Amino acid sequence: MLIKHIRINNFRNIESLDITPNSLVNLIYGPNGCGKTSFLEAISCLAIGRSFRKAKNSNLVKSGEQNFTLTAKIEQDNSSLVDHIGLLRSKSRSEPVKISINGHKTTRLLDIIDKISLQIIHPQGTVLISGEPSERRGYLDWGVYYSQTEFKQKWLIYRRLLEQRNALLKNKNQPFIPQQFEVWDDMLANLSEEITNMRNNYLADLLPELERLTAAFLPGLKFNFLLSQGWEKGLKLRDLLSLNLEKDRVLGYTFYGCHRADLKIKVNSFPAGETLSRGQIKLLICAMKLSQGTVLYKKTGKRCIYLVDDLNSELDQHSRELLLNEILNSKNQLFITNITDDIQLPAGGSSLRFNIKESLAPAQQ
């Protein structure tokens, strides 16, 4: 898929911006503070409903305005179909997001997530390695979501069941009756096993690409990627839920299940987050994100869109060339930001070099 056209209004420090991107490489350049990262954030909001910098939605609205609007034309892979997508977010927290897809109105973020698969590499992204398990679980589930169609529905049902079980655990106004958890536990255990199997199957497809690219970006280091499923391997989750019911009641939440999974990453047998330098972590993340794009295409024939914020940050010339060549060889659309336009792009591909400062009136900067 690729972005054929995008229009941004009242987003961060961008009052109005209208771009027809190149189908391969788009270099957004200009001095610090002129809106380069804001441009990538806008694409992020249009694709996943939020900024990759995890900023509050109210802070994304331009000062003095009440809302921001984003619109785009998205061409789907292997098809002449073009989706017209629009998103409006208000500064008011009480106002729901407003989404339009080909004229159909919705407030479900999943509807736009289904239309655009996005990979983001940015300076704050090191939390994927050094942050909480939810970061790595989200990384893995991105691939499962886009490659296994049944995952979406199973995960949504699992989340609803989990919320209902946790609500029962927290309810102090009713007598505690262990038997009332049996139905919830049966369904949770079954779905947890199914979701875990999907994650393991996806990881098996991903590992060859991870091995190839970690060797390219970080030669001399041996990486291991292992799914920690969320309960002790070899034990039945259904039994654990029953045996730990009182513990869960004290905690107020369900301790075991696939919602507690983690992708354990080790380098030379030590945890990657405790071993690698910040620069090495950035290279590992590049390898991980590129691997997912390759597997997505192999499994589904679909391509994703890459956002790379501040290309020169902690990447040497060799690593930059590896990153750009991998993305372009796979024919994925790429948006990169840099202070200047002196980035050497791979030969043979078309590109758009866009000075974002010159496109904005002085009052907007």
C-alpha positions as CSV (number, residue, x, y, z in Angstrom):
1,M,0.0,0.0,0.0
2,L,1.1,3.6,-0.4
3,I,-0.1,7.1,0.4
4,K,-1.1,8.8,-2.8
5,H,-2.0,12.1,-1.2
6,I,-2.2,13.6,2.3
7,R,-3.6,16.9,3.6
8,I,-2.9,18.1,7.2
9,N,-4.7,21.0,8.9
10,N,-4.1,22.5,12.4
11,F,-1.8,19.7,13.5
12,R,1.0,20.7,15.9
13,N,2.7,23.7,14.3
14,I,1.4,22.8,10.8
15,E,-1.6,25.0,9.9
16,S,-2.0,23.6,6.4
17,L,0.1,21.2,4.3
18,D,-0.8,19.4,1.2
19,I,1.5,16.8,-0.3
20,T,1.4,14.2,-3.1
21,P,4.2,11.8,-2.0
22,N,6.5,9.8,-4.1
23,S,5.6,6.1,-4.2
24,L,9.1,5.1,-2.9
25,V,11.2,7.7,-1.1
26,N,10.1,10.9,0.6
27,L,12.8,13.0,2.3
28,I,11.3,15.7,4.6
29,Y,14.0,18.1,5.6
30,G,14.4,21.4,7.3
31,P,15.8,22.9,10.6
32,N,14.8,21.7,14.0
33,G,11.3,22.9,15.0
34,C,9.9,23.4,11.5
35,G,7.5,20.5,11.5
36,K,9.4,17.4,10.2
37,T,8.5,15.1,13.1
38,S,5.0,16.6,13.2
39,F,4.5,15.5,9.6
40,L,5.4,11.9,10.5
41,E,3.2,12.1,13.6
42,A,0.3,13.1,11.4
43,I,0.7,10.0,9.3
44,S,0.9,8.0,12.5
45,C,-2.4,9.5,13.7
46,L,-4.0,8.7,10.4
47,A,-2.8,5.1,10.4
48,I,-3.2,4.1,14.1
49,G,-5.2,6.9,15.6
50,R,-2.4,8.3,17.8
51,S,1.1,9.8,17.7
52,F,4.0,7.5,17.9
53,R,5.5,9.9,20.5
54,K,2.5,9.0,22.8
55,A,1.5,12.7,23.1
56,K,-1.9,13.5,24.3
57,N,-4.4,14.1,21.5
58,S,-5.2,17.6,22.9
59,N,-1.6,18.6,22.5
60,L,-1.6,17.7,18.9
61,V,-4.1,20.4,18.0
62,K,-2.5,23.6,16.8
63,S,-2.5,26.4,19.4
64,G,-5.6,28.5,19.1
65,E,-7.6,25.8,17.2
66,Q,-10.3,23.4,18.4
67,N,-9.4,20.4,16.3
68,F,-7.1,19.0,13.7
69,T,-8.1,17.2,10.5
70,L,-6.1,14.7,8.4
71,T,-7.2,13.3,5.0
72,A,-5.4,10.9,2.7
73,K,-5.8,8.7,-0.4
74,I,-4.4,5.2,0.2
75,E,-3.8,2.9,-2.7
76,Q,-4.1,-0.8,-1.8
77,D,-1.6,-3.4,-3.0
78,N,-2.2,-5.3,-6.2
79,S,-5.3,-3.2,-6.8
80,S,-6.5,0.0,-8.4
81,L,-8.6,0.5,-5.3
82,V,-8.0,3.9,-3.6
83,D,-9.4,4.4,-0.1
84,H,-10.3,8.0,0.9
85,I,-9.6,8.3,4.6
86,G,-10.3,11.3,6.9
87,L,-9.8,11.8,10.7
88,L,-10.8,14.6,13.0
89,R,-9.8,14.9,16.6
90,S,-11.0,17.7,18.9
91,K,-9.0,19.3,21.7
92,S,-11.8,18.4,24.0
93,R,-11.4,15.0,25.6
94,S,-15.1,14.5,25.7
95,E,-15.3,14.5,21.9
96,P,-14.8,11.1,20.2
97,V,-12.6,10.8,17.2
98,K,-14.4,11.2,13.9
99,I,-13.3,8.9,11.1
100,S,-14.5,8.8,7.5
101,I,-13.6,5.9,5.2
102,N,-14.9,6.2,1.6
103,G,-17.7,8.3,2.9
104,H,-18.6,5.9,5.7
105,K,-18.6,7.5,9.2
106,T,-17.2,5.6,12.2
107,T,-15.4,6.1,15.5
108,R,-13.6,2.8,15.6
109,L,-9.9,3.2,15.3
110,L,-9.6,-0.4,14.2
111,D,-11.3,0.5,10.9
112,I,-8.3,2.7,9.9
113,I,-5.7,0.4,11.3
114,D,-7.1,-2.2,8.9
115,K,-6.4,0.1,6.0
116,I,-2.8,1.2,6.7
117,S,0.0,-1.0,8.0
118,L,2.7,1.2,9.4
119,Q,6.3,0.7,10.7
120,I,7.9,3.5,12.7
121,I,11.6,3.9,13.5
122,H,12.3,6.9,15.7
123,P,14.8,8.0,18.4
124,Q,12.4,7.3,21.3
125,G,11.6,3.8,20.0
126,T,14.3,2.2,22.1
127,V,11.5,1.3,24.6
128,L,10.8,-1.6,22.4
129,I,13.9,-3.3,23.8
130,S,14.3,-1.6,27.2
131,G,10.7,-0.9,28.1
132,E,7.8,-2.9,29.4
133,P,6.7,-6.3,28.0
134,S,3.6,-4.6,26.5
135,E,6.0,-2.9,24.0
136,R,7.4,-6.2,22.7
137,R,4.0,-7.9,22.9
138,G,2.6,-5.1,20.7
139,Y,5.5,-5.6,18.2
140,L,4.7,-9.3,17.9
141,D,1.0,-8.7,17.6
142,W,1.4,-6.2,14.8
143,G,2.7,-9.0,12.6
144,V,0.0,-11.5,13.8
145,Y,-2.8,-9.0,13.3
146,Y,-1.9,-8.3,9.6
147,S,-0.9,-11.8,8.6
148,Q,-3.6,-13.9,10.4
149,T,-7.1,-12.6,9.8
150,E,-8.7,-14.6,12.7
151,F,-6.4,-13.0,15.3
152,K,-8.3,-9.7,15.4
153,Q,-11.6,-11.2,16.5
154,K,-10.1,-13.6,18.9
155,W,-8.1,-10.9,20.6
156,L,-11.1,-8.6,20.9
157,I,-13.2,-11.3,22.5
158,Y,-10.3,-12.2,24.8
159,R,-10.0,-8.6,25.9
160,R,-13.7,-8.3,26.7
161,L,-13.6,-11.6,28.7
162,L,-10.6,-10.4,30.6
163,E,-12.2,-7.1,31.5
164,Q,-15.3,-8.9,32.7
165,R,-13.3,-11.4,34.8
166,N,-11.3,-8.5,36.3
167,A,-14.5,-6.6,37.1
168,L,-15.7,-9.7,39.0
169,L,-12.4,-9.9,40.9
170,K,-12.7,-6.2,42.0
171,N,-16.4,-6.4,42.9
172,K,-16.5,-6.2,46.7
173,N,-20.3,-5.6,46.9
174,Q,-21.2,-9.2,46.0
175,P,-20.4,-12.4,47.8
176,F,-17.3,-14.1,46.4
177,I,-18.4,-17.3,44.7
178,P,-15.5,-19.2,43.0
179,Q,-17.9,-21.2,40.8
180,Q,-19.0,-18.1,38.9
181,F,-15.5,-17.9,37.4
182,E,-15.6,-21.3,35.8
183,V,-17.2,-20.2,32.5
184,W,-14.9,-17.2,32.2
185,D,-11.8,-19.3,32.9
186,D,-12.8,-21.9,30.4
187,M,-13.1,-19.4,27.6
188,L,-10.1,-17.4,28.6
189,A,-7.9,-20.5,28.8
190,N,-9.0,-21.7,25.3
191,L,-8.6,-18.3,23.7
192,S,-5.2,-17.8,25.4
193,E,-3.9,-21.1,23.9
194,E,-5.2,-20.2,20.4
195,I,-3.6,-16.7,20.5
196,T,-0.4,-18.1,21.8
197,N,-0.3,-20.6,18.9
198,M,-0.8,-17.8,16.5
199,R,2.1,-15.8,18.0
200,N,4.4,-18.8,18.0
201,N,3.5,-19.5,14.3
202,Y,4.2,-15.9,13.4
203,L,7.5,-15.9,15.3
204,A,8.6,-19.0,13.5
205,D,8.1,-17.2,10.2
206,L,9.9,-14.1,11.5
207,L,13.0,-15.8,12.9
208,P,14.8,-16.4,9.6
209,E,14.5,-12.7,8.7
210,L,15.5,-11.6,12.2
211,E,18.6,-13.8,11.9
212,R,19.5,-12.4,8.5
213,L,19.1,-8.8,9.4
214,T,20.6,-8.8,12.9
215,A,23.7,-10.4,11.3
216,A,23.8,-7.6,8.8
217,F,23.2,-4.7,11.2
218,L,25.1,-6.2,14.2
219,P,27.7,-8.7,13.0
220,G,29.4,-10.8,15.6
221,L,26.5,-10.8,18.0
222,K,24.2,-13.8,18.4
223,F,20.5,-13.1,19.1
224,N,17.8,-15.2,20.5
225,F,14.1,-14.4,20.3
226,L,11.7,-16.4,22.5
227,L,8.1,-16.0,23.3
228,S,7.3,-16.1,27.0
229,Q,3.6,-17.0,26.7
230,G,2.3,-15.4,30.0
231,W,2.2,-18.6,32.1
232,E,4.7,-21.3,32.9
233,K,5.4,-23.5,30.0
234,G,4.2,-27.1,30.5
235,L,1.4,-26.1,32.8
236,K,-2.3,-25.9,31.9
237,L,-3.5,-22.3,32.0
238,R,-7.0,-23.4,33.0
239,D,-5.6,-25.1,36.2
240,L,-3.5,-22.0,37.0
241,L,-6.5,-19.8,36.8
242,S,-8.4,-21.9,39.3
243,L,-5.4,-22.4,41.7
244,N,-4.6,-18.7,41.7
245,L,-8.2,-17.4,42.0
246,E,-7.7,-16.1,45.5
247,K,-4.4,-14.4,44.5
248,D,-6.1,-12.7,41.6
249,R,-8.9,-11.5,43.9
250,V,-6.3,-9.9,46.2
251,L,-4.5,-8.3,43.2
252,G,-7.7,-7.2,41.5
253,Y,-6.7,-8.6,38.1
254,T,-5.9,-11.8,36.2
255,F,-2.2,-12.6,36.7
256,Y,-1.9,-15.4,34.1
257,G,-2.8,-15.5,30.4
258,C,-1.6,-14.4,27.0
259,H,-2.1,-10.8,28.0
260,R,1.0,-11.2,30.1
261,A,3.2,-12.5,27.2
262,D,6.6,-11.0,26.4
263,L,9.1,-11.4,23.6
264,K,12.4,-12.2,25.3
265,I,15.4,-10.9,23.4
266,K,18.9,-12.0,24.3
267,V,22.2,-11.3,22.9
268,N,25.1,-13.7,23.5
269,S,22.8,-15.2,26.2
270,F,22.2,-11.9,28.1
271,P,19.1,-9.6,28.0
272,A,19.5,-7.3,25.1
273,G,18.2,-4.3,27.0
274,E,20.9,-4.7,29.7
275,T,23.7,-5.5,27.3
276,L,23.5,-3.3,24.1
277,S,24.5,0.3,23.8
278,R,21.8,2.8,22.7
279,G,23.2,2.8,19.2
280,Q,23.2,-1.0,19.1
281,I,19.6,-1.0,20.3
282,K,18.7,1.3,17.4
283,L,20.3,-1.1,15.0
284,L,18.4,-4.0,16.5
285,I,15.1,-2.2,16.2
286,C,15.9,-1.5,12.5
287,A,16.4,-5.2,12.0
288,M,13.2,-6.1,13.8
289,K,11.0,-3.6,11.9
290,L,12.5,-4.5,8.6
291,S,12.0,-8.2,9.3
292,Q,8.3,-7.6,9.8
293,G,7.8,-5.8,6.6
294,T,9.5,-8.6,4.7
295,V,7.3,-11.3,6.4
296,L,4.2,-9.3,5.8
297,Y,4.8,-9.2,2.1
298,K,5.8,-12.9,1.9
299,K,2.6,-13.9,3.9
300,T,0.0,-11.6,2.4
301,G,1.5,-9.8,-0.7
302,K,0.9,-6.5,1.2
303,R,3.5,-3.8,1.8
304,C,3.8,-1.5,4.7
305,I,4.7,2.2,4.9
306,Y,7.9,3.1,6.8
307,L,8.4,6.3,8.8
308,V,12.0,7.0,9.9
309,D,12.4,10.0,12.1
310,D,15.9,11.7,12.2
311,L,17.7,9.2,9.9
312,N,21.2,10.3,11.1
313,S,20.4,9.7,14.8
314,E,22.8,7.0,16.1
315,L,23.2,5.4,12.6
316,D,26.5,5.5,10.7
317,Q,26.7,5.6,7.0
318,H,26.9,1.9,6.5
319,S,23.8,1.3,8.7
320,R,21.8,4.0,6.9
321,E,22.6,2.4,3.6
322,L,21.5,-1.0,4.9
323,L,18.3,0.4,6.2
324,L,17.4,2.3,3.0
325,N,18.4,-0.5,0.7
326,E,16.3,-3.0,2.6
327,I,13.2,-0.8,2.5
328,L,13.6,0.2,-1.1
329,N,14.4,-3.3,-2.4
330,S,11.1,-4.5,-0.8
331,K,9.3,-1.6,-2.7
332,N,7.9,-0.2,0.6
333,Q,7.0,3.5,0.6
334,L,9.4,5.5,2.9
335,F,9.1,8.8,4.7
336,I,12.3,10.0,6.3
337,T,13.2,13.2,8.1
338,N,16.6,14.9,8.3
339,I,17.9,18.4,9.0
340,T,19.4,18.7,5.5
341,D,18.7,17.2,2.1
342,D,22.3,15.8,1.7
343,I,21.2,12.2,2.4
344,Q,22.6,9.9,-0.2
345,L,19.7,7.8,-1.4
346,P,20.2,4.4,-3.2
347,A,20.6,4.8,-6.9
348,G,17.9,3.7,-9.3
349,G,14.9,4.8,-7.3
350,S,12.7,7.8,-7.6
351,S,12.3,10.2,-4.7
352,L,10.8,13.4,-3.4
353,R,12.9,15.9,-1.4
354,F,10.6,18.2,0.4
355,N,11.7,21.3,2.3
356,I,8.9,21.6,4.9
357,K,10.0,25.0,6.1
358,E,9.7,26.6,2.7
359,S,6.2,25.1,2.4
360,L,4.9,26.8,5.5
361,A,4.3,30.5,5.8
362,P,6.4,32.3,8.4
363,A,3.5,32.6,10.8
364,Q,3.1,28.8,10.8
365,Q,6.7,28.1,11.7
